[in-house]
Amino acid sequence: MVAMPEGLLFHQLLAGRDFAVGDRFAATMRNHAYLIGDELTRDVVVVDPAYDIGGILAWAGARDMRVVGALATHYHADHVGGEIFDHRIEGLVELLARVDVPVHVQKEEIPWAHEMAGAPVSSLVGHADGDVVEVGSVPVRLLHTPGHTPGSQCFEVGDNLVSGDTLFLDGCGRTDLPGADPDAMYTSMQRLASLPGRLVLWPGHHYSEDASAPMERVKTANAVLGRMAREQWLRMFG
């Protein structure tokens, strides 16, 4: 368990274990959702709500947390709802039907989140790189990290980096899907490699033995971070 500073609520949830219990598809996909917020006010935002919106809200409510917004790392159905492999996944549509909250996305992602996840444009708040979303007294900095999708973003809060499908503890997100860009992903990897090693990386999927790891260790162990020339990268990922 990673210690959190006083005043910060930060919880990593795993599909199939903490929510969507009994959903074999969710358990196979091994998605993480996150609840991030202010320990004093108990206000939180949910990162990448999918599969079981009722379960996520119930998990928060049982711990006296109030969901006041959502943050989307990117538009893929296993993160914000929609269709995948002929399978319908709950997501932003179901969340907004239960709570009237803003959904914070990178501005490049608005048309994708609307078309693919079905989220109404009126609920989508488009952001630029470096914008900050305040949750009570807790600032969450939004980092635009395109490559997996045009509007992929990571969230820096305290000494934590929530990376969605941009970066995993081992490897990175796919660059062969619609909207992906291997060259942009290379630039994003270089940027993440420059972040402080004290940050703890929290990925969008539980693909490794550990659920999180210090960036200092990830930089050493993960070959996608800063160790390839662009030409070599494009030969491998293009």
Biotite code that builds the C-alpha atoms (Angstrom):
import biotite.structure as struc

atoms = struc.array([
    struc.Atom([0.000, 0.000, 0.000], chain_id="A", res_id=1, res_name="MET", atom_name="CA", element="C"),
    struc.Atom([1.343, 3.437, -0.980], chain_id="A", res_id=2, res_name="VAL", atom_name="CA", element="C"),
    struc.Atom([1.069, 6.071, 1.741], chain_id="A", res_id=3, res_name="ALA", atom_name="CA", element="C"),
    struc.Atom([-0.903, 9.174, 0.743], chain_id="A", res_id=4, res_name="MET", atom_name="CA", element="C"),
    struc.Atom([-0.363, 12.693, 2.077], chain_id="A", res_id=5, res_name="PRO", atom_name="CA", element="C"),
    struc.Atom([-2.844, 14.067, 4.576], chain_id="A", res_id=6, res_name="GLU", atom_name="CA", element="C"),
    struc.Atom([-5.875, 15.586, 2.887], chain_id="A", res_id=7, res_name="GLY", atom_name="CA", element="C"),
    struc.Atom([-5.772, 13.426, -0.246], chain_id="A", res_id=8, res_name="LEU", atom_name="CA", element="C"),
    struc.Atom([-8.253, 10.664, -0.980], chain_id="A", res_id=9, res_name="LEU", atom_name="CA", element="C"),
    struc.Atom([-6.796, 8.260, -3.535], chain_id="A", res_id=10, res_name="PHE", atom_name="CA", element="C"),
    struc.Atom([-8.216, 4.806, -4.168], chain_id="A", res_id=11, res_name="HIS", atom_name="CA", element="C"),
    struc.Atom([-7.402, 2.360, -6.953], chain_id="A", res_id=12, res_name="GLN", atom_name="CA", element="C"),
    struc.Atom([-10.253, -0.037, -7.804], chain_id="A", res_id=13, res_name="LEU", atom_name="CA", element="C"),
    struc.Atom([-9.983, -3.196, -9.886], chain_id="A", res_id=14, res_name="LEU", atom_name="CA", element="C"),
    struc.Atom([-12.765, -4.417, -12.181], chain_id="A", res_id=15, res_name="ALA", atom_name="CA", element="C"),
    struc.Atom([-13.955, -7.876, -11.206], chain_id="A", res_id=16, res_name="GLY", atom_name="CA", element="C"),
    struc.Atom([-12.769, -7.446, -7.619], chain_id="A", res_id=17, res_name="ARG", atom_name="CA", element="C"),
    struc.Atom([-13.934, -4.073, -6.266], chain_id="A", res_id=18, res_name="ASP", atom_name="CA", element="C"),
    struc.Atom([-16.742, -3.503, -8.766], chain_id="A", res_id=19, res_name="PHE", atom_name="CA", element="C"),
    struc.Atom([-18.299, -5.526, -11.589], chain_id="A", res_id=20, res_name="ALA", atom_name="CA", element="C"),
    struc.Atom([-17.917, -8.528, -9.300], chain_id="A", res_id=21, res_name="VAL", atom_name="CA", element="C"),
    struc.Atom([-18.946, -11.668, -11.173], chain_id="A", res_id=22, res_name="GLY", atom_name="CA", element="C"),
    struc.Atom([-18.493, -10.022, -14.581], chain_id="A", res_id=23, res_name="ASP", atom_name="CA", element="C"),
    struc.Atom([-16.080, -12.363, -16.346], chain_id="A", res_id=24, res_name="ARG", atom_name="CA", element="C"),
    struc.Atom([-15.393, -9.915, -19.170], chain_id="A", res_id=25, res_name="PHE", atom_name="CA", element="C"),
    struc.Atom([-14.509, -7.131, -16.729], chain_id="A", res_id=26, res_name="ALA", atom_name="CA", element="C"),
    struc.Atom([-12.298, -9.483, -14.740], chain_id="A", res_id=27, res_name="ALA", atom_name="CA", element="C"),
    struc.Atom([-10.499, -10.528, -17.927], chain_id="A", res_id=28, res_name="THR", atom_name="CA", element="C"),
    struc.Atom([-9.882, -6.924, -19.029], chain_id="A", res_id=29, res_name="MET", atom_name="CA", element="C"),
    struc.Atom([-8.453, -6.015, -15.589], chain_id="A", res_id=30, res_name="ARG", atom_name="CA", element="C"),
    struc.Atom([-9.288, -2.317, -15.801], chain_id="A", res_id=31, res_name="ASN", atom_name="CA", element="C"),
    struc.Atom([-8.557, 0.070, -12.968], chain_id="A", res_id=32, res_name="HIS", atom_name="CA", element="C"),
    struc.Atom([-10.850, 2.909, -11.963], chain_id="A", res_id=33, res_name="ALA", atom_name="CA", element="C"),
    struc.Atom([-9.736, 5.540, -9.469], chain_id="A", res_id=34, res_name="TYR", atom_name="CA", element="C"),
    struc.Atom([-11.414, 7.755, -6.895], chain_id="A", res_id=35, res_name="LEU", atom_name="CA", element="C"),
    struc.Atom([-9.458, 10.940, -6.208], chain_id="A", res_id=36, res_name="ILE", atom_name="CA", element="C"),
    struc.Atom([-10.482, 13.783, -3.962], chain_id="A", res_id=37, res_name="GLY", atom_name="CA", element="C"),
    struc.Atom([-10.474, 15.784, -0.764], chain_id="A", res_id=38, res_name="ASP", atom_name="CA", element="C"),
    struc.Atom([-10.350, 13.897, 2.517], chain_id="A", res_id=39, res_name="GLU", atom_name="CA", element="C"),
    struc.Atom([-12.015, 16.758, 4.398], chain_id="A", res_id=40, res_name="LEU", atom_name="CA", element="C"),
    struc.Atom([-14.980, 17.430, 2.089], chain_id="A", res_id=41, res_name="THR", atom_name="CA", element="C"),
    struc.Atom([-15.183, 13.777, 0.895], chain_id="A", res_id=42, res_name="ARG", atom_name="CA", element="C"),
    struc.Atom([-15.726, 15.065, -2.654], chain_id="A", res_id=43, res_name="ASP", atom_name="CA", element="C"),
    struc.Atom([-14.108, 12.815, -5.296], chain_id="A", res_id=44, res_name="VAL", atom_name="CA", element="C"),
    struc.Atom([-13.821, 12.471, -9.047], chain_id="A", res_id=45, res_name="VAL", atom_name="CA", element="C"),
    struc.Atom([-13.953, 9.036, -10.618], chain_id="A", res_id=46, res_name="VAL", atom_name="CA", element="C"),
    struc.Atom([-11.315, 8.222, -13.227], chain_id="A", res_id=47, res_name="VAL", atom_name="CA", element="C"),
    struc.Atom([-12.452, 5.994, -16.104], chain_id="A", res_id=48, res_name="ASP", atom_name="CA", element="C"),
    struc.Atom([-15.869, 4.842, -14.844], chain_id="A", res_id=49, res_name="PRO", atom_name="CA", element="C"),
    struc.Atom([-16.884, 1.687, -16.710], chain_id="A", res_id=50, res_name="ALA", atom_name="CA", element="C"),
    struc.Atom([-18.492, -1.775, -16.424], chain_id="A", res_id=51, res_name="TYR", atom_name="CA", element="C"),
    struc.Atom([-20.474, -1.248, -13.216], chain_id="A", res_id=52, res_name="ASP", atom_name="CA", element="C"),
    struc.Atom([-21.418, 2.353, -12.473], chain_id="A", res_id=53, res_name="ILE", atom_name="CA", element="C"),
    struc.Atom([-23.733, 1.355, -9.632], chain_id="A", res_id=54, res_name="GLY", atom_name="CA", element="C"),
    struc.Atom([-20.958, -0.662, -8.057], chain_id="A", res_id=55, res_name="GLY", atom_name="CA", element="C"),
    struc.Atom([-18.443, 2.184, -8.275], chain_id="A", res_id=56, res_name="ILE", atom_name="CA", element="C"),
    struc.Atom([-20.897, 4.697, -6.802], chain_id="A", res_id=57, res_name="LEU", atom_name="CA", element="C"),
    struc.Atom([-21.822, 2.244, -4.060], chain_id="A", res_id=58, res_name="ALA", atom_name="CA", element="C"),
    struc.Atom([-18.139, 1.685, -3.209], chain_id="A", res_id=59, res_name="TRP", atom_name="CA", element="C"),
    struc.Atom([-17.701, 5.456, -2.863], chain_id="A", res_id=60, res_name="ALA", atom_name="CA", element="C"),
    struc.Atom([-20.947, 5.959, -0.964], chain_id="A", res_id=61, res_name="GLY", atom_name="CA", element="C"),
    struc.Atom([-20.148, 3.230, 1.551], chain_id="A", res_id=62, res_name="ALA", atom_name="CA", element="C"),
    struc.Atom([-17.050, 5.242, 2.462], chain_id="A", res_id=63, res_name="ARG", atom_name="CA", element="C"),
    struc.Atom([-18.899, 8.554, 2.719], chain_id="A", res_id=64, res_name="ASP", atom_name="CA", element="C"),
    struc.Atom([-17.533, 9.895, -0.582], chain_id="A", res_id=65, res_name="MET", atom_name="CA", element="C"),
    struc.Atom([-19.533, 12.046, -2.993], chain_id="A", res_id=66, res_name="ARG", atom_name="CA", element="C"),
    struc.Atom([-18.746, 11.794, -6.703], chain_id="A", res_id=67, res_name="VAL", atom_name="CA", element="C"),
    struc.Atom([-18.655, 15.349, -8.099], chain_id="A", res_id=68, res_name="VAL", atom_name="CA", element="C"),
    struc.Atom([-17.038, 14.703, -11.470], chain_id="A", res_id=69, res_name="GLY", atom_name="CA", element="C"),
    struc.Atom([-15.321, 12.277, -13.795], chain_id="A", res_id=70, res_name="ALA", atom_name="CA", element="C"),
    struc.Atom([-11.926, 12.256, -15.467], chain_id="A", res_id=71, res_name="LEU", atom_name="CA", element="C"),
    struc.Atom([-11.437, 10.282, -18.661], chain_id="A", res_id=72, res_name="ALA", atom_name="CA", element="C"),
    struc.Atom([-7.971, 9.134, -19.656], chain_id="A", res_id=73, res_name="THR", atom_name="CA", element="C"),
    struc.Atom([-9.273, 8.334, -23.168], chain_id="A", res_id=74, res_name="HIS", atom_name="CA", element="C"),
    struc.Atom([-12.403, 7.342, -25.042], chain_id="A", res_id=75, res_name="TYR", atom_name="CA", element="C"),
    struc.Atom([-12.052, 3.544, -25.329], chain_id="A", res_id=76, res_name="HIS", atom_name="CA", element="C"),
    struc.Atom([-15.096, 1.565, -24.215], chain_id="A", res_id=77, res_name="ALA", atom_name="CA", element="C"),
    struc.Atom([-13.329, -0.338, -21.442], chain_id="A", res_id=78, res_name="ASP", atom_name="CA", element="C"),
    struc.Atom([-12.578, 3.019, -19.795], chain_id="A", res_id=79, res_name="HIS", atom_name="CA", element="C"),
    struc.Atom([-15.693, 5.140, -20.393], chain_id="A", res_id=80, res_name="VAL", atom_name="CA", element="C"),
    struc.Atom([-18.279, 2.758, -21.823], chain_id="A", res_id=81, res_name="GLY", atom_name="CA", element="C"),
    struc.Atom([-19.490, 1.783, -25.268], chain_id="A", res_id=82, res_name="GLY", atom_name="CA", element="C"),
    struc.Atom([-19.104, -1.210, -27.549], chain_id="A", res_id=83, res_name="GLU", atom_name="CA", element="C"),
    struc.Atom([-16.063, -3.509, -27.621], chain_id="A", res_id=84, res_name="ILE", atom_name="CA", element="C"),
    struc.Atom([-15.823, -6.997, -29.097], chain_id="A", res_id=85, res_name="PHE", atom_name="CA", element="C"),
    struc.Atom([-19.634, -6.956, -29.573], chain_id="A", res_id=86, res_name="ASP", atom_name="CA", element="C"),
    struc.Atom([-19.919, -6.390, -25.828], chain_id="A", res_id=87, res_name="HIS", atom_name="CA", element="C"),
    struc.Atom([-21.781, -3.391, -24.387], chain_id="A", res_id=88, res_name="ARG", atom_name="CA", element="C"),
    struc.Atom([-20.006, -1.792, -21.421], chain_id="A", res_id=89, res_name="ILE", atom_name="CA", element="C"),
    struc.Atom([-21.569, 0.677, -19.009], chain_id="A", res_id=90, res_name="GLU", atom_name="CA", element="C"),
    struc.Atom([-19.809, 4.004, -18.703], chain_id="A", res_id=91, res_name="GLY", atom_name="CA", element="C"),
    struc.Atom([-20.367, 7.739, -18.917], chain_id="A", res_id=92, res_name="LEU", atom_name="CA", element="C"),
    struc.Atom([-23.956, 7.463, -20.128], chain_id="A", res_id=93, res_name="VAL", atom_name="CA", element="C"),
    struc.Atom([-24.954, 5.423, -17.086], chain_id="A", res_id=94, res_name="GLU", atom_name="CA", element="C"),
    struc.Atom([-22.910, 7.630, -14.741], chain_id="A", res_id=95, res_name="LEU", atom_name="CA", element="C"),
    struc.Atom([-24.575, 10.810, -15.982], chain_id="A", res_id=96, res_name="LEU", atom_name="CA", element="C"),
    struc.Atom([-27.989, 9.209, -15.631], chain_id="A", res_id=97, res_name="ALA", atom_name="CA", element="C"),
    struc.Atom([-27.275, 8.821, -11.901], chain_id="A", res_id=98, res_name="ARG", atom_name="CA", element="C"),
    struc.Atom([-25.266, 11.955, -11.094], chain_id="A", res_id=99, res_name="VAL", atom_name="CA", element="C"),
    struc.Atom([-25.196, 15.252, -12.996], chain_id="A", res_id=100, res_name="ASP", atom_name="CA", element="C"),
    struc.Atom([-21.454, 15.902, -13.021], chain_id="A", res_id=101, res_name="VAL", atom_name="CA", element="C"),
    struc.Atom([-18.900, 17.312, -15.481], chain_id="A", res_id=102, res_name="PRO", atom_name="CA", element="C"),
    struc.Atom([-16.708, 14.883, -17.407], chain_id="A", res_id=103, res_name="VAL", atom_name="CA", element="C"),
    struc.Atom([-13.200, 16.242, -17.911], chain_id="A", res_id=104, res_name="HIS", atom_name="CA", element="C"),
    struc.Atom([-11.514, 15.209, -21.170], chain_id="A", res_id=105, res_name="VAL", atom_name="CA", element="C"),
    struc.Atom([-8.769, 16.565, -23.375], chain_id="A", res_id=106, res_name="GLN", atom_name="CA", element="C"),
    struc.Atom([-10.406, 18.820, -25.972], chain_id="A", res_id=107, res_name="LYS", atom_name="CA", element="C"),
    struc.Atom([-9.175, 16.562, -28.812], chain_id="A", res_id=108, res_name="GLU", atom_name="CA", element="C"),
    struc.Atom([-11.178, 13.719, -27.258], chain_id="A", res_id=109, res_name="GLU", atom_name="CA", element="C"),
    struc.Atom([-14.606, 15.403, -27.204], chain_id="A", res_id=110, res_name="ILE", atom_name="CA", element="C"),
    struc.Atom([-15.864, 14.097, -30.587], chain_id="A", res_id=111, res_name="PRO", atom_name="CA", element="C"),
    struc.Atom([-14.533, 10.620, -29.845], chain_id="A", res_id=112, res_name="TRP", atom_name="CA", element="C"),
    struc.Atom([-16.085, 10.454, -26.362], chain_id="A", res_id=113, res_name="ALA", atom_name="CA", element="C"),
    struc.Atom([-19.384, 11.670, -27.797], chain_id="A", res_id=114, res_name="HIS", atom_name="CA", element="C"),
    struc.Atom([-19.466, 9.284, -30.747], chain_id="A", res_id=115, res_name="GLU", atom_name="CA", element="C"),
    struc.Atom([-17.925, 6.162, -29.224], chain_id="A", res_id=116, res_name="MET", atom_name="CA", element="C"),
    struc.Atom([-19.057, 6.364, -25.571], chain_id="A", res_id=117, res_name="ALA", atom_name="CA", element="C"),
    struc.Atom([-22.321, 8.201, -26.220], chain_id="A", res_id=118, res_name="GLY", atom_name="CA", element="C"),
    struc.Atom([-21.584, 10.953, -23.716], chain_id="A", res_id=119, res_name="ALA", atom_name="CA", element="C"),
    struc.Atom([-23.542, 14.168, -24.395], chain_id="A", res_id=120, res_name="PRO", atom_name="CA", element="C"),
    struc.Atom([-21.313, 17.020, -25.526], chain_id="A", res_id=121, res_name="VAL", atom_name="CA", element="C"),
    struc.Atom([-22.979, 19.288, -22.963], chain_id="A", res_id=122, res_name="SER", atom_name="CA", element="C"),
    struc.Atom([-21.435, 17.194, -20.150], chain_id="A", res_id=123, res_name="SER", atom_name="CA", element="C"),
    struc.Atom([-17.924, 17.066, -21.642], chain_id="A", res_id=124, res_name="LEU", atom_name="CA", element="C"),
    struc.Atom([-15.472, 19.714, -20.442], chain_id="A", res_id=125, res_name="VAL", atom_name="CA", element="C"),
    struc.Atom([-12.573, 20.043, -22.873], chain_id="A", res_id=126, res_name="GLY", atom_name="CA", element="C"),
    struc.Atom([-9.129, 20.800, -21.473], chain_id="A", res_id=127, res_name="HIS", atom_name="CA", element="C"),
    struc.Atom([-5.706, 21.812, -22.719], chain_id="A", res_id=128, res_name="ALA", atom_name="CA", element="C"),
    struc.Atom([-2.407, 20.380, -21.560], chain_id="A", res_id=129, res_name="ASP", atom_name="CA", element="C"),
    struc.Atom([-1.494, 21.602, -18.093], chain_id="A", res_id=130, res_name="GLY", atom_name="CA", element="C"),
    struc.Atom([-5.021, 22.484, -16.985], chain_id="A", res_id=131, res_name="ASP", atom_name="CA", element="C"),
    struc.Atom([-5.853, 21.828, -13.354], chain_id="A", res_id=132, res_name="VAL", atom_name="CA", element="C"),
    struc.Atom([-9.108, 20.357, -12.053], chain_id="A", res_id=133, res_name="VAL", atom_name="CA", element="C"),
    struc.Atom([-9.775, 21.243, -8.412], chain_id="A", res_id=134, res_name="GLU", atom_name="CA", element="C"),
    struc.Atom([-11.522, 18.632, -6.260], chain_id="A", res_id=135, res_name="VAL", atom_name="CA", element="C"),
    struc.Atom([-12.153, 20.442, -3.010], chain_id="A", res_id=136, res_name="GLY", atom_name="CA", element="C"),
    struc.Atom([-8.668, 21.647, -2.099], chain_id="A", res_id=137, res_name="SER", atom_name="CA", element="C"),
    struc.Atom([-6.926, 18.932, -4.158], chain_id="A", res_id=138, res_name="VAL", atom_name="CA", element="C"),
    struc.Atom([-5.462, 19.989, -7.528], chain_id="A", res_id=139, res_name="PRO", atom_name="CA", element="C"),
    struc.Atom([-5.287, 17.408, -10.321], chain_id="A", res_id=140, res_name="VAL", atom_name="CA", element="C"),
    struc.Atom([-3.002, 18.412, -13.200], chain_id="A", res_id=141, res_name="ARG", atom_name="CA", element="C"),
    struc.Atom([-3.933, 17.154, -16.665], chain_id="A", res_id=142, res_name="LEU", atom_name="CA", element="C"),
    struc.Atom([-1.096, 16.079, -18.965], chain_id="A", res_id=143, res_name="LEU", atom_name="CA", element="C"),
    struc.Atom([-1.934, 15.620, -22.648], chain_id="A", res_id=144, res_name="HIS", atom_name="CA", element="C"),
    struc.Atom([-0.133, 12.444, -23.746], chain_id="A", res_id=145, res_name="THR", atom_name="CA", element="C"),
    struc.Atom([-1.413, 11.548, -27.230], chain_id="A", res_id=146, res_name="PRO", atom_name="CA", element="C"),
    struc.Atom([-0.434, 8.386, -29.050], chain_id="A", res_id=147, res_name="GLY", atom_name="CA", element="C"),
    struc.Atom([-2.789, 5.658, -27.873], chain_id="A", res_id=148, res_name="HIS", atom_name="CA", element="C"),
    struc.Atom([-5.627, 8.028, -28.806], chain_id="A", res_id=149, res_name="THR", atom_name="CA", element="C"),
    struc.Atom([-5.527, 11.684, -29.933], chain_id="A", res_id=150, res_name="PRO", atom_name="CA", element="C"),
    struc.Atom([-6.702, 12.981, -26.572], chain_id="A", res_id=151, res_name="GLY", atom_name="CA", element="C"),
    struc.Atom([-5.135, 10.528, -24.152], chain_id="A", res_id=152, res_name="SER", atom_name="CA", element="C"),
    struc.Atom([-4.234, 12.207, -20.888], chain_id="A", res_id=153, res_name="GLN", atom_name="CA", element="C"),
    struc.Atom([-2.541, 11.398, -17.596], chain_id="A", res_id=154, res_name="CYS", atom_name="CA", element="C"),
    struc.Atom([-3.340, 12.906, -14.202], chain_id="A", res_id=155, res_name="PHE", atom_name="CA", element="C"),
    struc.Atom([-0.755, 14.147, -11.738], chain_id="A", res_id=156, res_name="GLU", atom_name="CA", element="C"),
    struc.Atom([-2.009, 14.531, -8.173], chain_id="A", res_id=157, res_name="VAL", atom_name="CA", element="C"),
    struc.Atom([0.390, 14.838, -5.274], chain_id="A", res_id=158, res_name="GLY", atom_name="CA", element="C"),
    struc.Atom([3.163, 12.323, -5.880], chain_id="A", res_id=159, res_name="ASP", atom_name="CA", element="C"),
    struc.Atom([0.950, 10.143, -8.091], chain_id="A", res_id=160, res_name="ASN", atom_name="CA", element="C"),
    struc.Atom([0.599, 9.763, -11.845], chain_id="A", res_id=161, res_name="LEU", atom_name="CA", element="C"),
    struc.Atom([-2.533, 8.057, -13.192], chain_id="A", res_id=162, res_name="VAL", atom_name="CA", element="C"),
    struc.Atom([-1.589, 7.032, -16.723], chain_id="A", res_id=163, res_name="SER", atom_name="CA", element="C"),
    struc.Atom([-4.571, 5.250, -18.285], chain_id="A", res_id=164, res_name="GLY", atom_name="CA", element="C"),
    struc.Atom([-3.397, 3.292, -21.327], chain_id="A", res_id=165, res_name="ASP", atom_name="CA", element="C"),
    struc.Atom([-0.558, 5.666, -22.182], chain_id="A", res_id=166, res_name="THR", atom_name="CA", element="C"),
    struc.Atom([1.962, 3.933, -19.948], chain_id="A", res_id=167, res_name="LEU", atom_name="CA", element="C"),
    struc.Atom([1.915, 0.652, -18.050], chain_id="A", res_id=168, res_name="PHE", atom_name="CA", element="C"),
    struc.Atom([4.419, -0.641, -15.543], chain_id="A", res_id=169, res_name="LEU", atom_name="CA", element="C"),
    struc.Atom([5.660, -2.811, -18.418], chain_id="A", res_id=170, res_name="ASP", atom_name="CA", element="C"),
    struc.Atom([5.236, -1.419, -21.925], chain_id="A", res_id=171, res_name="GLY", atom_name="CA", element="C"),
    struc.Atom([2.763, 1.160, -23.176], chain_id="A", res_id=172, res_name="CYS", atom_name="CA", element="C"),
    struc.Atom([-0.608, 1.423, -24.892], chain_id="A", res_id=173, res_name="GLY", atom_name="CA", element="C"),
    struc.Atom([-1.201, 0.072, -28.396], chain_id="A", res_id=174, res_name="ARG", atom_name="CA", element="C"),
    struc.Atom([-0.454, 2.300, -31.373], chain_id="A", res_id=175, res_name="THR", atom_name="CA", element="C"),
    struc.Atom([-2.233, 0.235, -34.047], chain_id="A", res_id=176, res_name="ASP", atom_name="CA", element="C"),
    struc.Atom([-5.832, 1.135, -33.188], chain_id="A", res_id=177, res_name="LEU", atom_name="CA", element="C"),
    struc.Atom([-8.042, 3.809, -34.837], chain_id="A", res_id=178, res_name="PRO", atom_name="CA", element="C"),
    struc.Atom([-6.867, 7.251, -33.776], chain_id="A", res_id=179, res_name="GLY", atom_name="CA", element="C"),
    struc.Atom([-3.480, 6.013, -32.570], chain_id="A", res_id=180, res_name="ALA", atom_name="CA", element="C"),
    struc.Atom([-0.256, 7.740, -33.601], chain_id="A", res_id=181, res_name="ASP", atom_name="CA", element="C"),
    struc.Atom([3.118, 6.024, -33.017], chain_id="A", res_id=182, res_name="PRO", atom_name="CA", element="C"),
    struc.Atom([5.070, 9.247, -33.522], chain_id="A", res_id=183, res_name="ASP", atom_name="CA", element="C"),
    struc.Atom([2.944, 11.107, -30.973], chain_id="A", res_id=184, res_name="ALA", atom_name="CA", element="C"),
    struc.Atom([3.319, 8.195, -28.562], chain_id="A", res_id=185, res_name="MET", atom_name="CA", element="C"),
    struc.Atom([7.092, 8.444, -28.799], chain_id="A", res_id=186, res_name="TYR", atom_name="CA", element="C"),
    struc.Atom([6.910, 12.123, -27.836], chain_id="A", res_id=187, res_name="THR", atom_name="CA", element="C"),
    struc.Atom([4.614, 11.257, -24.928], chain_id="A", res_id=188, res_name="SER", atom_name="CA", element="C"),
    struc.Atom([7.029, 8.579, -23.721], chain_id="A", res_id=189, res_name="MET", atom_name="CA", element="C"),
    struc.Atom([9.870, 11.070, -23.769], chain_id="A", res_id=190, res_name="GLN", atom_name="CA", element="C"),
    struc.Atom([7.796, 13.487, -21.748], chain_id="A", res_id=191, res_name="ARG", atom_name="CA", element="C"),
    struc.Atom([6.822, 10.919, -19.133], chain_id="A", res_id=192, res_name="LEU", atom_name="CA", element="C"),
    struc.Atom([10.429, 9.760, -18.892], chain_id="A", res_id=193, res_name="ALA", atom_name="CA", element="C"),
    struc.Atom([11.358, 13.304, -17.840], chain_id="A", res_id=194, res_name="SER", atom_name="CA", element="C"),
    struc.Atom([8.958, 13.354, -14.874], chain_id="A", res_id=195, res_name="LEU", atom_name="CA", element="C"),
    struc.Atom([10.370, 13.044, -11.341], chain_id="A", res_id=196, res_name="PRO", atom_name="CA", element="C"),
    struc.Atom([11.241, 9.534, -10.201], chain_id="A", res_id=197, res_name="GLY", atom_name="CA", element="C"),
    struc.Atom([9.432, 10.118, -6.884], chain_id="A", res_id=198, res_name="ARG", atom_name="CA", element="C"),
    struc.Atom([6.054, 9.927, -8.650], chain_id="A", res_id=199, res_name="LEU", atom_name="CA", element="C"),
    struc.Atom([4.148, 6.651, -8.291], chain_id="A", res_id=200, res_name="VAL", atom_name="CA", element="C"),
    struc.Atom([2.709, 5.288, -11.541], chain_id="A", res_id=201, res_name="LEU", atom_name="CA", element="C"),
    struc.Atom([-0.881, 4.012, -11.440], chain_id="A", res_id=202, res_name="TRP", atom_name="CA", element="C"),
    struc.Atom([-1.855, 2.449, -14.807], chain_id="A", res_id=203, res_name="PRO", atom_name="CA", element="C"),
    struc.Atom([-5.229, 1.882, -16.457], chain_id="A", res_id=204, res_name="GLY", atom_name="CA", element="C"),
    struc.Atom([-4.918, -1.926, -16.379], chain_id="A", res_id=205, res_name="HIS", atom_name="CA", element="C"),
    struc.Atom([-3.473, -4.413, -13.918], chain_id="A", res_id=206, res_name="HIS", atom_name="CA", element="C"),
    struc.Atom([-1.171, -6.084, -16.437], chain_id="A", res_id=207, res_name="TYR", atom_name="CA", element="C"),
    struc.Atom([1.814, -6.583, -14.110], chain_id="A", res_id=208, res_name="SER", atom_name="CA", element="C"),
    struc.Atom([2.361, -8.341, -10.817], chain_id="A", res_id=209, res_name="GLU", atom_name="CA", element="C"),
    struc.Atom([2.302, -5.017, -8.973], chain_id="A", res_id=210, res_name="ASP", atom_name="CA", element="C"),
    struc.Atom([-0.599, -2.581, -9.105], chain_id="A", res_id=211, res_name="ALA", atom_name="CA", element="C"),
    struc.Atom([1.680, 0.482, -9.042], chain_id="A", res_id=212, res_name="SER", atom_name="CA", element="C"),
    struc.Atom([5.359, 1.357, -8.946], chain_id="A", res_id=213, res_name="ALA", atom_name="CA", element="C"),
    struc.Atom([7.625, 4.382, -8.457], chain_id="A", res_id=214, res_name="PRO", atom_name="CA", element="C"),
    struc.Atom([8.528, 6.079, -11.723], chain_id="A", res_id=215, res_name="MET", atom_name="CA", element="C"),
    struc.Atom([12.178, 5.719, -10.737], chain_id="A", res_id=216, res_name="GLU", atom_name="CA", element="C"),
    struc.Atom([11.794, 1.947, -11.000], chain_id="A", res_id=217, res_name="ARG", atom_name="CA", element="C"),
    struc.Atom([9.584, 2.089, -14.101], chain_id="A", res_id=218, res_name="VAL", atom_name="CA", element="C"),
    struc.Atom([12.175, 4.202, -15.923], chain_id="A", res_id=219, res_name="LYS", atom_name="CA", element="C"),
    struc.Atom([14.789, 1.544, -15.248], chain_id="A", res_id=220, res_name="THR", atom_name="CA", element="C"),
    struc.Atom([12.667, -1.494, -16.063], chain_id="A", res_id=221, res_name="ALA", atom_name="CA", element="C"),
    struc.Atom([10.395, -0.299, -18.879], chain_id="A", res_id=222, res_name="ASN", atom_name="CA", element="C"),
    struc.Atom([12.194, -0.115, -22.222], chain_id="A", res_id=223, res_name="ALA", atom_name="CA", element="C"),
    struc.Atom([9.648, 2.264, -23.787], chain_id="A", res_id=224, res_name="VAL", atom_name="CA", element="C"),
    struc.Atom([10.724, 5.136, -21.563], chain_id="A", res_id=225, res_name="LEU", atom_name="CA", element="C"),
    struc.Atom([13.367, 7.300, -23.103], chain_id="A", res_id=226, res_name="GLY", atom_name="CA", element="C"),
    struc.Atom([15.846, 4.675, -24.274], chain_id="A", res_id=227, res_name="ARG", atom_name="CA", element="C"),
    struc.Atom([15.109, 4.487, -28.015], chain_id="A", res_id=228, res_name="MET", atom_name="CA", element="C"),
    struc.Atom([15.794, 6.858, -30.858], chain_id="A", res_id=229, res_name="ALA", atom_name="CA", element="C"),
    struc.Atom([12.640, 7.948, -32.677], chain_id="A", res_id=230, res_name="ARG", atom_name="CA", element="C"),
    struc.Atom([13.601, 5.951, -35.785], chain_id="A", res_id=231, res_name="GLU", atom_name="CA", element="C"),
    struc.Atom([14.015, 2.748, -33.790], chain_id="A", res_id=232, res_name="GLN", atom_name="CA", element="C"),
    struc.Atom([10.712, 3.386, -32.013], chain_id="A", res_id=233, res_name="TRP", atom_name="CA", element="C"),
    struc.Atom([8.831, 3.854, -35.286], chain_id="A", res_id=234, res_name="LEU", atom_name="CA", element="C"),
    struc.Atom([10.291, 0.648, -36.689], chain_id="A", res_id=235, res_name="ARG", atom_name="CA", element="C"),
    struc.Atom([8.916, -1.213, -33.670], chain_id="A", res_id=236, res_name="MET", atom_name="CA", element="C"),
    struc.Atom([5.611, 0.559, -33.079], chain_id="A", res_id=237, res_name="PHE", atom_name="CA", element="C"),
    struc.Atom([4.766, 2.039, -36.476], chain_id="A", res_id=238, res_name="GLY", atom_name="CA", element="C"),
])
